């Protein structure tokens, strides 16, 4: 189980990364439909979904971590 401090630090790191990814996503051109822009937007949106899952996992009071990690 993670300590409260470790859980809070990871949660803060995920929230900061979410802010950064959102910022990069907002900087992409809105009307540009080039293949590179579409790919980059897709990558950022996928990462954002992964971050949201992590935030939801670390938002609970107790987080258990497997010993093998």
FENBELVEN-V629168 format. One record per helix or strand of 2 or more residues. SS is the DSSP state (a for helix, b for strand). FROM is the first residue (numbers start at 1). TO is the last residue. Records with the same first field share a line. If there is no record, write none. Layout:
# FENBELVEN-V629168
SS->FROM-TO, FROM-TO
This chain:
# FENBELVEN-V629168
a->4-27, 35-58
